[in-house]
Amino acid sequence: MKRTELALPEIGAIAATRAMLGAGLGLLLAGRLSKQHRKLIAGSLIAIGVVTTIPLALDVLSRRQ
């Protein structure tokens, strides 16, 4: 099994990116906002989540032992 050591702030950053992706997907599926607002907000959250996940994932994968 490969191990990777992560500091607490790194774990928090990873959790925050997952939360943004989840919130964006949740807004897309929810019907509480108008369709236009829902798509705009959800798209922004998903884009931010994806863009911030990529460098974090590359950093974690490069440090695997």
Secondary structure, 3 states (H helix, E strand, C coil): CCCCCCCHHHHHHHHHHHHHHHHHHHHHHCCCCCHHHHHHHHHHHHHHHHHHHHHHHHHHHHCCC
